[in-house]
Amino acid sequence: MKFPGGGKAFHQLDKGCFMNIFRIGRSEEDNVTTISTQVDSAINVIVHDIFSCYKLELLSAPSVFIIEAVWGVSRDRELTDTQKAIHTKINMVIHSIPGSLSLDKMTNAQKVVVQYLIRSLITARIMHMIEVLRNKLNEIKEGKDEGKHMLDTLMEINVIGHA
């Protein structure tokens, strides 16, 4: 996709218009921080739920296992029960976000794009958490005690808020 001005689209935005979305006093529905917080919270909750329920299985599985679970498809085999369970949880969040943000009037193409972005973000976050856990386990195996605290935290992670 080519942006006007050779990729300098952001600089061509009307700065007054851009700043209006952050203006204090706007309604809750129009406040970008409220909307982004709602979406981010829903994604964080499902990612942490999946991680805490399935971390040991995800830890031993290849990356494609997570991708298949998030997207709900596999090229060459049927999904495992764990992948199906993960997919079901993710689908509930994916389908609730547009409705909760009053995006019901989106075209099918727009809905697919939003779902793609959400699934990609969920995949990246789960894979990141698994990789951090793998790295901490390797540190402990190598005798580095610094990883022990982080490992304990990751093994007993709970959602307490959002950034």
C-alpha positions as CSV (number, residue, x, y, z in Angstrom):
1,M,0.0,0.0,0.0
2,K,1.4,3.4,-1.0
3,F,0.7,6.4,1.2
4,P,0.3,9.9,-0.2
5,G,3.6,11.8,0.1
6,G,5.8,8.7,-0.1
7,G,4.9,7.2,3.3
8,K,4.7,10.5,5.2
9,A,1.0,10.2,5.8
10,F,1.2,10.9,9.5
11,H,2.9,14.3,8.9
12,Q,0.2,15.3,6.5
13,L,-2.6,14.8,9.0
14,D,-4.4,17.9,10.2
15,K,-2.8,18.1,13.6
16,G,-5.8,19.8,15.1
17,C,-8.1,17.0,13.9
18,F,-5.6,14.4,15.2
19,M,-5.4,16.0,18.6
20,N,-9.2,16.3,18.9
21,I,-9.5,12.5,19.5
22,F,-7.4,13.0,22.7
23,R,-9.3,16.1,23.9
24,I,-10.6,16.0,27.5
25,G,-14.4,16.4,27.7
26,R,-15.3,14.2,24.8
27,S,-17.9,11.6,25.3
28,E,-16.8,8.1,26.5
29,E,-17.7,6.7,23.0
30,D,-15.4,9.2,21.2
31,N,-12.5,9.0,23.6
32,V,-9.7,7.0,21.9
33,T,-8.1,6.1,25.2
34,T,-11.4,4.6,26.4
35,I,-11.9,2.6,23.2
36,S,-8.3,1.4,23.0
37,T,-8.4,0.4,26.7
38,Q,-11.5,-1.7,26.2
39,V,-10.0,-3.6,23.3
40,D,-6.6,-4.0,25.0
41,S,-8.2,-5.2,28.2
42,A,-10.2,-7.8,26.3
43,I,-7.2,-9.0,24.5
44,N,-5.0,-9.1,27.6
45,V,-7.6,-11.1,29.5
46,I,-7.9,-13.7,26.9
47,V,-4.1,-14.0,26.3
48,H,-3.5,-14.3,30.1
49,D,-6.3,-16.8,30.4
50,I,-4.9,-19.0,27.6
51,F,-1.4,-18.7,28.9
52,S,-2.4,-19.7,32.5
53,C,-4.6,-22.6,31.3
54,Y,-2.3,-24.0,28.7
55,K,1.2,-22.8,29.3
56,L,2.8,-26.2,29.9
57,E,1.3,-27.6,26.7
58,L,2.2,-24.4,24.7
59,L,5.7,-24.5,26.1
60,S,6.4,-27.9,24.6
61,A,4.5,-27.2,21.3
62,P,6.0,-25.7,18.2
63,S,4.9,-22.1,17.2
64,V,2.6,-23.4,14.5
65,F,0.5,-25.0,17.3
66,I,-0.3,-21.6,18.6
67,I,-1.0,-20.1,15.2
68,E,-3.4,-23.0,14.3
69,A,-5.2,-22.6,17.6
70,V,-5.6,-18.8,17.2
71,W,-6.8,-19.1,13.6
72,G,-8.7,-22.4,14.1
73,V,-7.3,-24.1,11.1
74,S,-4.6,-26.5,10.2
75,R,-3.3,-27.4,6.7
76,D,-2.8,-31.1,7.2
77,R,-4.6,-32.4,10.3
78,E,-7.5,-31.8,12.6
79,L,-7.0,-29.5,15.5
80,T,-6.3,-31.0,18.9
81,D,-8.8,-30.5,21.8
82,T,-6.5,-27.9,23.3
83,Q,-6.3,-26.0,20.0
84,K,-10.1,-26.1,19.7
85,A,-10.6,-24.9,23.3
86,I,-8.1,-22.0,22.7
87,H,-9.9,-21.1,19.4
88,T,-13.3,-21.1,21.0
89,K,-12.1,-18.7,23.7
90,I,-10.5,-16.4,21.2
91,N,-13.5,-16.4,18.9
92,M,-15.7,-15.1,21.8
93,V,-13.4,-12.1,22.2
94,I,-12.9,-11.6,18.4
95,H,-16.7,-11.5,17.8
96,S,-17.5,-9.3,20.9
97,I,-15.1,-6.5,20.1
98,P,-16.8,-4.9,17.1
99,G,-20.2,-5.1,18.8
100,S,-18.9,-3.6,22.0
101,L,-17.4,-0.7,20.1
102,S,-20.5,0.0,18.0
103,L,-18.7,-1.1,14.9
104,D,-21.7,-3.1,13.7
105,K,-22.0,-1.2,10.5
106,M,-18.7,-2.3,9.2
107,T,-18.6,-4.1,5.8
108,N,-17.6,-7.8,5.8
109,A,-14.2,-6.8,4.4
110,Q,-13.6,-4.4,7.3
111,K,-14.7,-7.0,9.8
112,V,-12.2,-9.5,8.4
113,V,-9.4,-6.9,8.6
114,V,-10.3,-6.1,12.3
115,Q,-10.4,-9.9,13.1
116,Y,-7.0,-10.4,11.3
117,L,-5.4,-7.6,13.3
118,I,-6.8,-8.9,16.6
119,R,-5.8,-12.5,15.9
120,S,-2.3,-11.4,14.9
121,L,-1.9,-9.4,18.1
122,I,-3.2,-12.3,20.2
123,T,-0.8,-14.7,18.4
124,A,2.2,-12.3,19.0
125,R,1.4,-11.8,22.7
126,I,1.0,-15.5,23.4
127,M,4.2,-16.4,21.5
128,H,6.1,-13.7,23.4
129,M,4.9,-15.0,26.8
130,I,5.9,-18.5,25.8
131,E,9.3,-17.4,24.6
132,V,9.9,-15.4,27.8
133,L,9.0,-18.5,29.8
134,R,11.4,-20.7,27.7
135,N,14.2,-18.2,28.2
136,K,13.7,-18.1,31.9
137,L,13.6,-22.0,32.1
138,N,16.9,-22.1,30.1
139,E,18.5,-19.5,32.5
140,I,17.5,-21.7,35.5
141,K,18.9,-24.8,33.7
142,E,22.2,-23.0,33.2
143,G,22.3,-22.2,36.9
144,K,21.4,-18.6,36.7
145,D,19.2,-17.8,39.6
146,E,18.0,-14.5,38.3
147,G,15.4,-16.3,36.2
148,K,13.8,-18.0,39.2
149,H,11.7,-15.0,40.3
150,M,10.5,-14.3,36.8
151,L,9.7,-18.0,36.3
152,D,7.6,-18.1,39.4
153,T,5.8,-15.0,38.3
154,L,5.1,-16.4,34.8
155,M,3.9,-19.7,36.2
156,E,1.4,-18.0,38.5
157,I,0.5,-15.0,36.4
158,N,-2.8,-13.3,37.0
159,V,-4.3,-10.3,35.2
160,I,-4.3,-7.3,37.5
161,G,-4.8,-4.5,35.0
162,H,-3.5,-3.0,31.8
163,A,-1.0,-0.5,30.6
